[in-house]
Amino acid sequence: MIFRNKREDIIDYIPGVKAIKPTDLPSYLQSDDTNMVVNRIIKRAFKEELEPETSTSLQKYHSIYAIGPIFSPGFTNTFVSTSLWSESNCTDWLDAKPHGSVLYVSFGSYAHTNKETIVEIARGLMVSEVNFIWVLRPDIVSSEESDYLPIGYEDNIKDRGLIVPWCCQTAVISHPAVGGFLTHCGWNSIMESIWCSVPFICFPLLTDQFTNRKLVVDDWKIGISLRDEGSISRDEVAEKVKFLMKGKEAEEMKQRIKKIKKELEDGLAINGSSQVNFTKFMGDLESILQLNHIAK
């Protein structure tokens, strides 16, 4: 996606929002085309527990009721299919790997990229010598082109890498063998990975993923960016993968993730922010309906 007329100033004047670069804004706020369906849908998404300053500032102008996260605390024990893709079972493969040794790679069910990027990631994963599971959808590049891995690649990675067209993500990232997640930064993926205390390598592709990347890397410091600038390269992929999976900083990230997970747990607890906000919403709604009834 190419954005024209990009602004370069730091945006530091929005109440409740920390300073942010234009390139960290959601893609629909960078694009000249504001009428795309995906843009109109994403604009409706909000969250509270992890951004209390923003929520507090918004309350000065309009009543909001932030409820979330929207999964149950036991979601990792109930693996429900979230798409129509046929899921590969990765459990036996993961069971044979050491604790925290596997990098999970997935760019979700919708985002697309190009063949050159896939090849560089593939080469980088191979050079890193790290175990990995890579969810590679048949349409990740395009529905017309499916042969985008280097010739003989799967033979070269053998037992160290497992490539599947789709899998149950929660079953994989909750497995003890998984120690990192190379992700497109979809919000569900971020929430699920935080819940499982798995740190990130961030590679946003569209919509809110750029802003989600900023939260993960700059604000919460529980992940790193895959690409610092320019085109992606296999050397940078290998470097970042080894940094996350083998560096001492990864353990520090995991400790920070546990603190954020505690905030999510508090939000979902009895009398937590989700329950309190929902109860307040229902009470305010009943009051408005009663007033409208009296007015009639």
N, C-alpha and C positions, 0 to 999 in steps of 0.2 A: 504494500500500500504506500503510495507516494503522496506526501502532503506539500502543498504549495504555500508560498508566502508565510513560512514559518517565523514565528516570533522568537526572539532570543532572550528577552528579559526574564529575570527571576520573578515569579509571582509570589509576593509575600504580603499581600494586602487583603486577603480573604479572611474574615473573622473565624477563628477556630481551626484554621488550616495552616500547617507549617509551611515554610518557604518551599516552593516546588518549581522545578524546571519545566518549561513547556513540553519537552520531550518525555516527561514523566506523566503528562496528562493522558487520560483515556483517548484512544485514537479518534473517537467520535467528536471530541472537543478540539482535535487538531485538523480534522478534515473540513474541506470547503462544502462537502455535501452533507447537510444535516437532516436530510429526509429519508436516509436509508432505514429500513425496518429495524435492523439490529441496533442502530443508534437510538431510535425511539424507545426500544425495549430496555436497553442497558441504563438509560438515564433514570429509570425508576428504581434502581437498586441502591440500597443504603444499608449501613450497619452501625452499631453503637458501641458495644462493650470494648472494642479495641481503639475507638476514637472518641473518647468522652468529651474532649475539648470541642470537637466539631459539633457534636450533638447538643452540647450546652449552648453554643453560639446560635445554632439554628432555632433553639427554643425561644430565643428572644424575638423572633420574627413570625414563627408559626408553630403550632402544636405538632410535635412528631412523636411517634411511638415506635421505638426501635426494638425489634424482636428478633432474636437469633443467638447463636447459629441455629439453622433449621434442621439439624440432624439430632437424633437422640443419643444420649451418652453411650448406649450399647450398640451403636451402629456397626462397629467393627466385628461384632459377633453375629450379625444378621446380614448376609451377603445377598442383596436384592439387585437384580440386573437393572442398570440405568440406561440401557440402550438396546437396540435391536441387533447389534453385532453379536455374533457367536463368540462366547468367551472361552479362552484357553485356560486350563487349570495349571498353574505354575507352582503349586504347593510342593510336589515331590522334588522338583528342581531346586527350589529354595531350601528345602529341608537338608539338602546335601551341602549347603554352603555355610561358611563360618558366620558367626554373629556380626551383624553390621557391615558385611563385606560387599553387599550387592547395591549397585546404583540402579534405581528404577527410572526409566526414561519414557515419558509420554507427553504428547501435545494435545491431549483431549480428543473429543469426538467431532469437532467442527473445524478447528484452525488448520490452515494449509501453509505449506512453504514450497521452496523450489528444490529441484534435484541437486543442485550444487551444494546447498546447505545440508541435505541429507548425507551426501557423500562425505563432506568434511566432518560431520558428526560421527559417521561410521568410522572413518579413519582415526579420528581422535579417540574414540572409545577403544579401538584396537591398540593404539599406541599406549594408552594409559595403563594397560594390563590390569584393569579393575573388572571384577565380575559385574555383569549388568543384565537386566531384563529390559527390552526395548519394545514398546507397543508401537508397531508401525502399520497404521491403517492402510488398506489398499489404495485409498484415495488421498493420502497425505500430500502428494504432489498434484495429481489430477486423476480424474476417473478414466482417462484415456491411457495414462502411462503408469505401469506398475513395476517395471523393471528398472529400479533406480539405485540399487545397491551395487557396489563394485563386484565384478565377476569373481566368484569363489569366496565371497566374503564370509558366508555362514560356515563354510568349511574351515576357514582360517581362525574363526573365533571359537569354534567347537564347544567344549564344555564350559568355557568362561562366559559365553554370551548366549542369551535366549531371546530370539525374535519371534513375537507373536502378533497377529493382526488385531487382537483385542483381548482384554482380560478383566477380571473383577479387581478394580483398583484398590478398594479397601482391604481385600484379602491379601494383596501384595504388600502395600505399605505398612500394614499392621504386622507383617511377618518379622520375626527377630533378625533375620538375615539381611534385611534392607536397612541401609545406613545413609542413603541420600536419594534425592529426587530431582532429576533434570526435568523441569516443567515449563509449560507455556504460561504459567501463572494464572490459570483460571481460578476463580474465587473458591469453588468447591474443592479443587485440588489443594489449595493452600490451607483451607480449614481442616480437611481430612489429614493432611500431612502434619500440621501442628498438633492435632489430637494424638497422632502416633509418634510425636517427638522426632520427626525426620526432617533434617535441614535441607536447604534448596540450592540448586543451580538454576538461575532464572533466565528464560529465553522467551520473553513476551512476543506475541505475534499480532494481536489486534485488540480492539476495544479497551476494556478496563484493565487489561493485563499489564500495561505499562505502569499504571498507577499502583497496581498490586505489587509489582516488582519493586517500586520505590519503598513501599511499606516494609516489605520483607528485607531488602538489602540496607536501606538507609535508616529507617526508623526503628525497626525491631532488631536488626542485625542478626538475622537467623538464616541468612543465605548470601550468595554471591551472584553477580551477573556473569552470564556465559560470555557475552560479547561486550567489551569495553567500548569499542567504536569500530566503524567500518564493517567490512564483510567478515563473516565467521571463518575461522581457519582451524584445521585439524590440530595444529600445535597448541592453540589457545584452548581448544576443547580438552585435550589431554592434560594440559596444565591445570585447568580449573577442576577437572574430575579428580585428579590426584590430590589437589589442595583440599577439596571437600572430604574425600574418602580416607585420606591418609595423613592429613595435617592435624596438628594439635588444636587448631582453631575450630575444627568441626565439633570437638567435645564442648568447647565454650558455647557454640551455637546451640547445641542440644540442651545445655543448662538454661539458656535464655528461652528456648522453646517451651520448656517445662513451666516456666513462669507464665508465659502467655496462655498455655493450655489451662493453667489454674484459673485464669480470668474467664476463659470459655466455660469451664466447669461451674464457676460462680454464677455466670449468666444463666445457665440452664438449671441451676439448683432451685429447690423450693424457696420461694420468696426472693429468687434472683431477679436480675434486671428484666429478663424476658417475661417472667410471670407477672412481675409488678407492672411493667409497661402494658401488657395485654389487659390486665385487670383495670388499669387506669383508662385505657382506650374504651373498654366496654362501659365503664361508668360514665365517662364523658359522652359517649354516644347515646346512652339511655337518657342522660340529662337533656341533650339537644332534642331528642325525639319527644320528650315530655314537654319541653318548651314550645316546640312546633305544634304539638297537639293542643296546648292551651291557647296558643295564638289563633288557632282556627276556631 
